[in-house]
Amino acid sequence: MKKTDTHRRYGIRLVACTQSPAPKEDSRLKEAYSACINTAQGSPEKIEACQSVLNVLKKEKQHQQFANEESVRVLDYQQCIQATRTGNDQAVNADCDKVWQEIRSKNAAQ
């Protein structure tokens, strides 16, 4: 009986040890994405690079919703920038700035 209790205690400790790094890694990915966005300064090329981090976050169940929403925002921003190159710059620029501010505010340093 005493051996069983000892094994349970060790088992619980092992489970706790093996489960703790995963959330830390998840938060690192999210932090990496936020850092990427915050240093992109609106550059479509840099924002496109941030997409690869989002693709990894999409695979993590707890971050899927965030990653999907951010993917839509990033795509909106990229389309917005493309529109400024081909059309009515002033009207589109205001929209682009709004989308960019949404992306930045969602990823502000906490």
Secondary structure, 3 states (H helix, E strand, C coil): CHHHHHHHHHHHHHHHHHHCHHHHHHHHHHHHHHHHHHHHCCCHHHHHHHHHHHHHHHCCHHHHHHHHHHHHHHHHHHHHHHHHHHCCHHHHHHHHHHHHHHHHHHCCCC
